[in-house]
Amino acid sequence: MAMEIRVSLLLLIFLSSAVISFSLYEDQVGLMDWHQRYIGKVKHAVFHTQKTGRKRVIVSTEENVVASLDLRHGEIFWRHVLGTNDAIDGVDIALGKYVITLSSQGSVLRAWNLPDGQMVWETSLHTAQSSKSLLSVPINLKFDKDYPVLVFSGGYLHAVSAIDGEVLWKKDFTAEGFEVQRVLQPPESSIIYVLGFLHSSEAVVYQIDSKTGEVVAQKSMVFPGGFSGEISSVSSDKVVVLDSTRSILVTIGFLDGVISFQKTRISDLVEESGNAEILSPLLSDMLAVKVNRRTIFVRIGGEGKLEVVDSLSDETAMSDSLPVADNQVAFASVHHEGSKIHLIVKLVDDLDTVLLRESIQMDQHRGRVHKVFINNYIKTDRSNGFRALIVMEDHSLLLLQQGAIVWSREEGLASVIDVTTAELPVAKDGVSVAKVEHTLVDWLKGHMLKLKGSLLLASPEDVAAIQEMRMKSSGRSKLTRDHNGFRKLFIALTRAGKLFALHTGDGRIVWSMLLKSPSKSEACQRPSGISLYQWQVPHHHAMDENPSVLVVGRCGSDSSAPGVLSLVDVYTGKEISSSGIGHSVVQVMPLPFTDSTEQRLHLIADTEGHVHLYPKTSEALSIFQREFQNVYWYTVEGDGGIIRGHAMKSSCAGETADEYCFTTRELWTVVFPSESEKIISTLTRKPNEVVHTQAKVSTDQDVLYKYVSRNLLFVATVSPKGAGEISSVTPEESTLVVYLIDTITGRILHRLSHQGCQGPVHAVFSENWVVYHYFNLRAHKYEVTVVEIYDQSRAENKNVWKLVLGKHNLTAPISSYSRPEMFTKSQSYFFAQSVKTIAVTSTAKGITSKQLLIGTIGDQILALDKRFVDPRRTLNPSQAEKEEGIIPLTDSLPIIPQSYITHSLKVEGLRGIVTAPAKLESTTHVFAYGVDLFYTRLAPSKTYDSLTDDFSYALLLITIVALVAAIYITWVLSEKKELSEKWR
């Protein structure tokens, strides 16, 4: 009997251990997270399409990325993100095997290996002043294999070896004040022509020996009217520039070192001329000039005479000229016509000769064409073929070839500026969902595969089959909401003013929409996006209304430019309405009020000190007037070191004012002395954050009440000398001070000073605590400080009878004007890494413990349990404190490799982390954006309220059957043994 019981227990233990698993297996990768790689809006592109090797294009972007793309599929061969302050000024290919990049205003020159992107060399160039930079890479290398790469920046002309990056020579132009405009390297010649201006009125040409850097000859000539803008190379011995009035084209000839000027008035070329602008495309023996919203092509005729040879509309984009067969030069132009774009390739020498004419259907939500880069190839019939790489207004990148779009990349997602979440529609009745496993055999086969995976017996083919089966059965990519709230939409607004809806299941784009201008004026051809807000979130009783978001835009880069409001349907991506609001947008304040259609009320402040109510309806106005005296807000003037509190005053007066415009009054002002403090960071709580309970039971069974207020503002200031880069000052010269300020009264509730510390400060504010990250100059380490705020007034009186009679202070109304009796607990810890951003997990009810999501300098996200930054940690916690979960005190916060939620991936250029709760209390959505996008689901306290997706029901069933069989066998053996004993 005992033997049978031991066998049953061993079987039970084995099967139970096989069921439980907390590890991330190979077949689970990609089930709850996705990662998308981008490069950003392309600025420069160089094709590399030799017969040997894979065809690729080298690009540099506005996100400071240099990358190599596959021309066949648009995939990234390799990519490097240089950094926020390392903007790329130029890119080219040298020696047929190196990619040369110039960045940081011409101060850093790098060479990358063309096939794999490994850095070959890096050279720092001496610059004495800020100026435009210029990169010139030789094309013809037959004369000398080490023909130098020429760089002009900061008043110096450098010649750098393309093989090892050694600076061969440099010429100092800082003393003369000479500004280089063009560097010409004639093929098969060792003489370099350097053209530029002296004090914007004198043209100078230097002839320099490319090997030694010595000046062979120098000629100069003064132009009385002065020059304006950059010059355009027309031929090997002539350039064209505009004069200071922008009404005369000046042809500068420098044949044989002799400078000559020839003036041509714009009015002699076109009628009704105005201010002209020379466009950037480099065309051989021709230049493009923009006049009165028209683009004219001007060619230099005999004796330097300019003549107009063609004219195009202003919305036409052009490429640089490209050498083709038989010593001919071609260029491409792209213009719109309805829903199509027309690509035309012409010869520069003969504009009537059209080498290619194609029409391609284009999505209207991509906007206009911004840039065009072309490349030629030889077709099978030995004729010239062309491929065009075009950059659209929404920053997308497309390759056109043979009248079709070969591939496209949504590079606008590399410049996300704001994110919000939205629910998917409810599944309709009668909609059948296809089952993955149709028969009992398929069901058993699937669960046997899961069993092999759990026991680590699965082959690579089995792992792939398990992952595919789980992807299908999870239904994560459906366009309907699920019971647990795992399927959502992330609505992302990009810098280009385009809106994307991303599905949390697989990251695909459900819909996209480019903001349109409500007016046809020149000042607002395309508004830029500022921010994104939830406008209408209907409840279940109003499901006939689709949810919508409010997109706030601006017609221009200046803060005083007029604003634009656009309402977009979340389900369809259609623009419900778009309107110019006639005033500027400085601050948008969502109010905690909604009308009968669930539209949220918003206040928009302008530069005139007025606020405007939206939506402009009588119902919204009546709701707002009832709460007129309870609306407060604050403004931060970072440059002046001033924080102001505001309240409503009265309706606006004046002819242009309407009933939805209101004046404001200043309630309070906090001024930080400019000689000792400079504001570097401000932060408030999320307005929609859920707090589960205000009470917190401490280790001595005492109750601590959280001081939870939506009106708390975290402010960090630093000494003006310490506002620069880290370690640029001594510890005695820099002090970091943090404040907690009540935004209703302006009262400073708490002040904490950190001597010898410096910014930048990255902080997160949640419930009653704030965590911020900074640099300690004395310790030469980064630090993290936590401050928790508690309400002392609510913990004084514990009389039960007063609570029953309603006289307890817990039942007293709360007013922001009553002075709070609060106390704080704080603690500081060392942290081993620099930080880009910090966020905190959020759940539906606020019950689940929180985790800090720290975006590190390595562009990864570390999940740190909030218990590690508890201010009550001690060196030797008592037994009661251990039971509460308080961790023993250490001077540093741990960095556990398994705590990186991005695993081995990087979110290059990480700028922000957004969290959103799921319906399941244990789970939160995490979305990180930068140049890349990353999404995952987190369960900070594990999935205590649900079974995991990979839970093996078949194994559970087998366990139950085995237990029942063991019990039955044990009972039979026991009966036999008992019967045999009775026979004795």
VOTI-210402 format. One line per 4 residues: number of its first residue (from 0); their letters; for each residue x negated, y, z of C-alpha. Coordinates in steps of 0.1 Angstrom, whole numbers. Layout:
BEGIN
NUM	a	X:Y:Z  ...
//
This chain:
BEGIN
0	mame	0:0:0  -27:25:9  -46:17:-23  -16:25:-44
4	irvs	-11:58:-26  -47:68:-32  -44:60:-69  -13:82:-71
8	llll	-30:111:-53  -60:109:-76  -38:109:-107  -18:139:-93
12	ifls	-50:159:-85  -64:152:-120  -32:162:-138  -27:193:-117
16	savi	-63:205:-123  -58:201:-160  -27:223:-161  -43:254:-145
20	sfsl	-68:274:-165  -78:311:-162  -105:313:-188  -104:329:-222
24	yedq	-109:301:-247  -120:305:-283  -85:298:-296  -71:326:-274
28	vglm	-92:354:-290  -70:379:-309  -37:367:-293  -34:398:-270
32	dwhq	-58:422:-285  -69:437:-319  -97:459:-331  -99:481:-362
36	ryig	-130:497:-376  -130:530:-395  -155:556:-407  -135:589:-410
40	kvkh	-130:615:-438  -158:611:-463  -180:642:-470  -207:627:-492
44	avfh	-208:595:-514  -237:579:-533  -231:549:-555  -256:520:-557
48	tqkt	-245:498:-586  -276:482:-600  -272:449:-618  -290:430:-590
52	grkr	-273:429:-555  -238:437:-544  -223:469:-556  -218:494:-528
56	vivs	-212:530:-520  -231:549:-493  -209:575:-475  -212:600:-447
60	teen	-181:613:-429  -168:641:-407  -169:617:-378  -208:617:-381
64	vvas	-207:582:-396  -230:568:-423  -218:536:-438  -222:512:-467
68	ldlr	-189:500:-483  -183:471:-506  -170:485:-539  -150:453:-546
72	hgei	-128:452:-514  -137:484:-494  -151:464:-465  -178:478:-443
76	fwrh	-212:463:-450  -229:482:-422  -221:514:-403  -238:538:-378
80	vlgt	-220:564:-357  -246:591:-349  -229:610:-322  -207:640:-316
84	ndai	-235:666:-319  -253:649:-348  -234:660:-378  -246:647:-412
88	dgvd	-257:674:-436  -267:653:-465  -272:617:-477  -290:602:-507
92	ialg	-309:570:-518  -347:571:-521  -370:546:-538  -340:525:-546
96	kyvi	-340:508:-512  -337:535:-485  -307:556:-475  -319:590:-464
100	tlss	-297:610:-440  -303:646:-428  -284:656:-397  -283:679:-366
104	qgsv	-285:711:-387  -314:698:-407  -336:688:-376  -334:650:-379
108	lraw	-343:630:-410  -337:592:-410  -342:563:-434  -320:533:-433
112	nlpd	-326:500:-451  -301:498:-479  -291:461:-477  -286:458:-439
116	gqmv	-286:493:-425  -315:488:-401  -333:521:-393  -367:522:-411
120	wets	-380:555:-397  -369:587:-380  -385:621:-382  -378:652:-361
124	lhta	-383:684:-381  -394:717:-366  -367:744:-369  -370:779:-356
128	qssk	-335:792:-362  -301:780:-371  -294:781:-409  -279:759:-435
132	slls	-298:728:-443  -307:714:-477  -318:679:-487  -335:671:-520
136	vpin	-344:635:-529  -364:629:-562  -346:610:-589  -374:601:-612
140	lkfd	-401:582:-594  -423:572:-624  -446:601:-618  -456:592:-583
144	kdyp	-442:565:-561  -445:586:-530  -429:617:-544  -418:635:-513
148	vlvf	-383:641:-499  -378:679:-495  -359:693:-466  -352:730:-459
152	sggy	-338:739:-424  -344:765:-398  -367:786:-420  -391:757:-429
156	lhav	-395:737:-460  -407:702:-452  -421:675:-476  -416:641:-460
160	said	-428:608:-473  -399:584:-482  -420:554:-473  -429:561:-436
164	gevl	-413:594:-428  -446:612:-423  -444:650:-428  -469:656:-457
168	wkkd	-467:694:-454  -444:722:-444  -440:758:-455  -430:785:-430
172	ftae	-405:810:-444  -395:825:-410  -417:855:-412  -404:866:-446
176	gfev	-367:859:-436  -364:839:-468  -333:817:-471  -337:788:-495
180	qrvl	-307:782:-518  -319:756:-543  -349:733:-546  -355:721:-581
184	qppe	-378:692:-589  -383:689:-627  -390:653:-637  -425:643:-646
188	ssii	-438:675:-629  -457:681:-597  -444:717:-594  -414:724:-572
192	yvlg	-392:755:-578  -378:770:-546  -351:796:-552  -336:818:-525
196	flhs	-326:852:-513  -345:877:-492  -321:899:-470  -292:889:-494
200	seav	-304:914:-520  -337:901:-534  -341:870:-555  -373:851:-550
204	vyqi	-388:821:-568  -417:801:-554  -436:775:-574  -451:751:-550
208	dskt	-475:721:-555  -455:690:-543  -487:673:-531  -503:700:-511
212	gevv	-475:725:-504  -496:754:-517  -478:783:-534  -489:783:-570
216	aqks	-469:813:-580  -443:837:-565  -419:861:-583  -392:884:-568
220	mvfp	-368:909:-581  -343:931:-562  -306:931:-572  -290:965:-562
224	ggfs	-255:952:-555  -266:923:-533  -255:887:-534  -226:868:-518
228	geis	-223:831:-511  -243:802:-524  -258:799:-559  -249:773:-584
232	svss	-275:754:-605  -265:756:-642  -297:745:-659  -333:737:-652
236	dkvv	-342:774:-655  -310:793:-647  -287:797:-618  -255:817:-612
240	vlds	-244:836:-581  -217:861:-571  -225:896:-561  -214:911:-528
244	trsi	-181:924:-542  -173:889:-556  -162:904:-589  -195:900:-609
248	lvti	-213:867:-619  -250:872:-619  -271:849:-640  -306:846:-626
252	gfld	-332:833:-651  -367:822:-639  -382:808:-671  -420:806:-668
256	gvis	-418:822:-634  -403:855:-647  -371:865:-630  -343:882:-650
260	fqkt	-307:892:-641  -277:893:-664  -243:906:-650  -209:894:-662
264	risd	-177:908:-648  -150:884:-639  -125:907:-656  -143:902:-689
268	lvee	-137:864:-686  -101:862:-673  -73:887:-671  -59:900:-638
272	sgna	-89:889:-620  -94:892:-582  -121:879:-558  -138:849:-572
276	eils	-154:818:-556  -179:794:-570  -167:759:-563  -191:732:-550
280	plls	-191:706:-577  -225:706:-595  -219:705:-632  -248:703:-657
284	dmla	-250:735:-678  -217:747:-665  -200:760:-633  -165:760:-619
288	vkvn	-151:793:-606  -119:798:-587  -100:830:-596  -64:838:-587
292	rrti	-55:802:-579  -69:790:-612  -102:771:-618  -121:783:-649
296	fvri	-151:765:-664  -179:789:-674  -208:779:-697  -240:798:-704
300	ggeg	-242:805:-741  -270:819:-761  -292:846:-744  -275:838:-710
304	klev	-241:850:-721  -212:835:-700  -181:821:-717  -149:804:-705
308	vdsl	-144:770:-720  -115:756:-700  -90:765:-672  -72:743:-647
312	sdet	-47:747:-619  -59:754:-584  -48:720:-571  -72:702:-593
316	amsd	-101:683:-577  -134:679:-595  -165:656:-592  -201:664:-597
320	slpv	-215:657:-631  -228:622:-638  -253:611:-665  -239:585:-689
324	adnq	-253:568:-720  -270:587:-749  -282:615:-726  -247:627:-721
328	vafa	-232:641:-689  -196:636:-678  -174:648:-649  -140:638:-636
332	svhh	-110:659:-626  -78:648:-608  -45:667:-606  -10:659:-595
336	egsk	22:657:-615  52:646:-595  45:612:-579  15:605:-601
340	ihli	-21:616:-602  -40:619:-634  -77:611:-636  -95:626:-666
344	vklv	-132:621:-674  -147:645:-699  -181:653:-714  -196:684:-700
348	ddld	-211:694:-734  -178:689:-752  -147:693:-731  -125:681:-759
352	tvll	-141:646:-757  -121:626:-732  -139:595:-721  -111:583:-697
356	resi	-75:593:-691  -55:573:-665  -23:579:-645  -18:562:-611
360	qmdq	13:561:-590  5:576:-556  22:576:-522  35:611:-515
364	hrgr	25:607:-478  -11:609:-488  -10:645:-499  -33:661:-524
368	vhkv	-67:650:-536  -95:667:-517  -127:651:-531  -136:630:-561
372	finn	-168:609:-566  -173:590:-599  -195:562:-610  -199:546:-644
376	yikt	-205:510:-655  -208:492:-688  -178:472:-699  -180:439:-718
380	drsn	-174:457:-751  -205:479:-743  -183:510:-737  -185:532:-707
384	gfra	-161:524:-678  -156:546:-648  -145:541:-612  -134:570:-590
388	livm	-137:572:-552  -111:598:-540  -105:614:-506  -69:624:-500
392	edhs	-55:651:-478  -46:626:-451  -83:615:-450  -75:582:-467
396	llll	-101:567:-491  -91:551:-523  -110:534:-552  -94:539:-586
400	qqga	-104:516:-615  -87:506:-648  -56:526:-639  -49:510:-606
404	ivws	-58:514:-569  -83:487:-562  -84:492:-525  -75:519:-499
408	reeg	-86:527:-464  -65:547:-439  -94:567:-425  -71:593:-409
412	lasv	-69:569:-380  -105:577:-372  -94:612:-360  -64:605:-337
416	idvt	-57:635:-314  -26:624:-296  -7:592:-289  27:583:-274
420	tael	47:551:-273  81:541:-286  104:510:-283  113:488:-312
424	pvak	149:483:-322  170:457:-305  174:424:-324  208:423:-342
428	dgvs	232:395:-336  233:368:-362  197:372:-373  181:338:-374
432	vakv	145:334:-363  125:307:-382  112:280:-359  76:269:-361
436	ehtl	82:233:-351  111:217:-369  110:181:-359  101:160:-329
440	vdwl	69:148:-346  58:184:-352  66:192:-316  46:163:-302
444	kghm	17:170:-327  16:207:-315  15:198:-279  -11:171:-284
448	lklk	-33:198:-300  -27:221:-270  -37:192:-247  -69:186:-267
452	gsll	-77:223:-264  -70:223:-226  -94:193:-222  -120:209:-244
456	lasp	-118:180:-269  -106:200:-299  -127:202:-331  -132:236:-349
460	edva	-104:226:-372  -81:219:-343  -90:253:-327  -80:271:-359
464	aiqe	-48:251:-361  -40:259:-324  -46:296:-329  -25:297:-361
468	mrmk	3:278:-343  2:302:-314  2:333:-336  33:320:-354
472	ssgr	52:308:-322  44:340:-303  65:362:-327  42:391:-317
476	sklt	45:408:-351  83:410:-352  99:444:-357  123:439:-328
480	rdhn	118:444:-291  113:414:-269  124:406:-234  91:412:-218
484	gfrk	84:445:-236  52:432:-252  62:445:-286  60:483:-289
488	lfia	50:510:-313  21:534:-306  28:566:-324  -5:583:-333
492	ltra	-10:618:-346  -42:625:-365  -62:657:-371  -50:657:-407
496	gklf	-14:661:-395  -4:626:-404  18:604:-381  12:566:-379
500	alht	33:539:-362  11:510:-351  26:477:-340  11:464:-307
504	gdgr	13:428:-320  -13:430:-348  -21:467:-352  -5:470:-386
508	ivws	9:503:-398  47:500:-397  51:535:-413  32:566:-418
512	mllk	43:602:-426  23:633:-435  36:666:-420  52:689:-446
516	spsk	53:726:-444  88:741:-439  78:771:-460  62:775:-493
520	seac	39:804:-483  2:803:-490  -5:807:-452  11:774:-444
524	qrps	6:750:-473  -1:721:-448  2:725:-410  -23:708:-387
528	gisl	-12:687:-359  -15:698:-323  4:674:-300  31:648:-298
532	yqwq	61:645:-274  90:621:-269  120:641:-281  149:617:-279
536	vphh	149:583:-261  185:570:-261  196:546:-233  215:514:-240
540	hamd	248:533:-239  237:554:-268  219:529:-290  236:543:-321
544	enps	210:570:-320  175:562:-331  147:575:-308  126:603:-322
548	vlvv	94:622:-315  85:658:-316  54:668:-336  40:702:-328
552	grcg	19:717:-356  2:750:-364  -2:769:-397  -39:777:-393
556	sdss	-68:771:-369  -62:803:-348  -41:799:-317  -20:830:-328
560	apgv	-10:812:-360  28:804:-363  38:770:-352  58:743:-369
564	lslv	81:717:-352  89:684:-369  113:657:-356  106:622:-368
568	dvyt	127:591:-365  107:564:-347  124:534:-364  122:546:-400
572	gkei	94:572:-400  117:597:-418  114:633:-410  147:644:-395
576	sssg	140:681:-396  111:705:-400  111:742:-392  88:771:-388
580	ighs	94:785:-354  82:820:-361  59:823:-331  26:809:-320
584	vvqv	22:778:-298  -1:781:-268  15:755:-244  43:730:-247
588	mplp	61:720:-215  86:690:-216  113:696:-189  128:668:-168
592	ftds	163:675:-183  181:660:-212  214:669:-230  243:646:-237
596	teqr	226:631:-268  194:623:-247  174:651:-263  147:663:-239
600	lhli	145:700:-233  111:717:-241  96:751:-234  70:765:-258
604	adte	49:794:-246  34:819:-272  6:844:-271  30:873:-263
608	ghvh	38:859:-228  72:846:-239  86:811:-236  111:796:-261
612	lypk	137:769:-253  141:739:-277  165:724:-288  183:756:-297
616	tsea	218:745:-287  244:760:-264  244:728:-243  207:729:-238
620	lsif	209:766:-229  236:760:-203  215:732:-187  184:753:-187
624	qref	202:783:-171  214:762:-142  177:753:-135  164:787:-145
628	qnvy	150:796:-110  133:762:-106  110:762:-137  73:769:-129
632	wytv	42:763:-149  5:773:-149  -21:784:-174  -59:779:-172
636	egdg	-83:805:-187  -115:785:-187  -137:813:-201  -125:838:-175
640	giir	-124:814:-146  -87:822:-139  -57:800:-131  -23:817:-132
644	gham	11:805:-120  42:816:-138  80:815:-134  110:826:-154
648	kssc	120:863:-154  148:872:-179  159:870:-215  137:886:-241
652	aget	146:921:-254  141:933:-289  156:930:-324  138:897:-333
656	adey	145:881:-299  173:854:-296  191:840:-266  166:811:-264
660	cftt	137:834:-257  127:844:-222  101:866:-205  80:854:-176
664	relw	65:867:-144  32:860:-128  35:844:-93  0:838:-83
668	tvvf	-36:840:-95  -67:820:-85  -99:837:-97  -132:819:-95
672	pses	-162:842:-93  -180:841:-126  -214:845:-110  -211:813:-90
676	ekii	-184:790:-105  -173:780:-140  -142:758:-147  -153:726:-165
680	stlt	-123:703:-159  -86:704:-149  -62:675:-145  -26:667:-133
684	rkpn	-6:635:-128  13:620:-156  48:634:-155  64:600:-161
688	evvh	43:580:-136  63:556:-113  54:554:-76  68:523:-60
692	tqak	66:534:-23  54:565:-4  44:545:26  12:526:31
696	vstd	6:504:61  -30:507:75  -50:481:93  -39:493:128
700	qdvl	-3:488:118  1:525:115  21:539:85  4:564:62
704	ykyv	26:584:39  12:593:5  13:629:-4  29:625:-39
708	srnl	35:657:-57  39:665:-94  27:700:-87  -9:691:-77
712	lfva	-37:703:-100  -72:690:-99  -99:716:-108  -136:711:-110
716	tvsp	-161:740:-112  -199:741:-115  -225:768:-112  -229:786:-145
720	kgag	-265:774:-147  -253:738:-143  -228:740:-171  -255:729:-196
724	eiss	-269:695:-203  -277:671:-175  -311:677:-157  -314:712:-174
728	vtpe	-314:727:-139  -328:719:-105  -306:705:-77  -308:738:-58
732	estl	-293:757:-88  -262:736:-93  -232:729:-71  -201:710:-81
736	vvyl	-169:721:-63  -135:704:-67  -102:718:-57  -66:705:-52
740	idti	-42:734:-60  -4:735:-56  8:749:-89  40:764:-74
744	tgri	24:785:-47  -12:787:-59  -23:774:-24  -56:756:-23
748	lhrl	-48:724:-4  -83:708:-4  -118:718:-13  -148:695:-16
752	shqg	-184:707:-25  -211:685:-39  -245:701:-35  -271:694:-62
756	cqgp	-245:679:-86  -236:687:-122  -210:679:-148  -196:668:-171
760	vhav	-167:657:-149  -143:630:-160  -113:624:-137  -81:605:-134
764	fsen	-52:615:-111  -26:589:-100  -1:588:-72  -19:604:-42
768	wvvy	-55:599:-53  -79:613:-77  -112:597:-89  -138:617:-107
772	hyfn	-172:610:-122  -202:634:-123  -241:634:-121  -261:637:-89
776	lrah	-293:656:-96  -309:647:-63  -305:610:-67  -308:611:-105
780	kyev	-278:589:-107  -241:591:-117  -216:592:-89  -179:585:-85
784	tvve	-159:601:-58  -124:592:-47  -101:615:-27  -68:602:-12
788	iydq	-42:626:1  -17:618:29  12:636:44  7:642:81
792	srae	41:657:88  60:626:79  41:604:103  46:624:135
796	nknv	81:616:145  90:578:147  121:582:168  147:557:155
800	wklv	177:575:171  167:608:153  166:588:121  201:574:127
804	lgkh	214:609:136  198:624:105  174:647:125  143:628:116
808	nlta	117:648:95  119:621:68  154:633:60  144:670:59
812	piss	144:685:24  110:690:8  100:725:-5  68:734:-22
816	ysrp	69:767:-4  66:750:30  30:746:40  22:709:38
820	emft	5:692:67  -18:669:49  -51:652:54  -75:635:30
824	ksqs	-99:606:30  -128:606:6  -158:584:-3  -186:586:-29
828	yffa	-203:557:-48  -231:555:-73  -222:543:-108  -248:530:-132
832	qsvk	-234:544:-165  -224:576:-181  -187:579:-188  -167:593:-218
836	tiav	-132:590:-204  -113:575:-175  -77:562:-174  -56:541:-150
840	tsta	-32:512:-157  5:519:-154  33:494:-148  71:496:-150
844	kgit	78:498:-112  44:507:-99  42:476:-77  12:460:-94
848	skql	-22:470:-81  -40:495:-103  -72:493:-123  -95:521:-134
852	ligt	-102:519:-172  -136:535:-177  -148:543:-212  -186:539:-209
856	igdq	-213:556:-229  -217:523:-248  -182:527:-262  -168:499:-242
860	ilal	-140:498:-216  -146:485:-181  -117:475:-159  -125:483:-123
864	dkrf	-102:473:-95  -90:504:-75  -100:486:-43  -136:492:-51
868	vdpr	-130:530:-49  -111:528:-17  -122:556:7  -116:533:37
872	rtln	-143:508:29  -167:502:58  -200:483:62  -184:457:85
876	psqa	-146:456:80  -126:441:107  -105:410:103  -74:431:99
880	ekee	-91:451:72  -102:420:54  -67:407:55  -55:440:39
884	giip	-80:435:11  -106:461:20  -140:453:5  -172:458:25
888	ltds	-189:491:17  -218:492:-8  -235:523:-22  -229:514:-58
892	lpii	-198:503:-78  -202:468:-94  -204:464:-132  -192:428:-139
896	pqsy	-198:418:-175  -165:398:-175  -146:430:-165  -151:446:-200
900	iths	-117:444:-215  -133:450:-250  -154:419:-245  -183:422:-270
904	lkve	-166:448:-292  -172:485:-293  -147:513:-298  -172:535:-317
908	glrg	-168:572:-309  -145:565:-280  -124:596:-272  -94:585:-252
912	ivta	-75:557:-235  -37:555:-233  -18:531:-210  19:523:-212
916	pakl	40:499:-190  56:467:-204  90:456:-191  72:428:-173
920	estt	59:444:-141  26:426:-141  16:438:-176  4:470:-190
924	hvfa	-5:481:-226  -39:496:-232  -47:515:-264  -82:531:-270
928	ygvd	-90:554:-299  -121:570:-314  -136:562:-347  -123:527:-340
932	lfyt	-90:516:-326  -86:489:-299  -55:474:-282  -50:448:-255
936	rlap	-26:437:-227  -38:437:-192  -25:421:-160  -44:437:-131
940	skty	-28:414:-105  -26:384:-129  6:373:-145  23:366:-112
944	dslt	58:370:-126  56:348:-157  39:318:-171  10:324:-195
948	ddfs	15:320:-233  -8:290:-234  10:271:-206  12:235:-217
952	yall	48:223:-211  39:189:-227  12:184:-200  37:193:-173
956	liti	62:169:-187  35:141:-189  26:149:-152  62:146:-141
960	valv	67:113:-160  34:99:-146  45:109:-110  79:92:-114
964	aaiy	62:61:-128  37:61:-100  64:65:-74  84:36:-90
968	itwv	54:13:-92  44:21:-56  80:14:-45  80:-20:-63
972	lsek	47:-30:-47  58:-18:-13  90:-39:-16  71:-70:-26
976	kels	46:-66:2  74:-61:27  92:-92:14  61:-113:16
980	ekwr	55:-102:52  90:-112:62  84:-147:48  55:-152:71
//
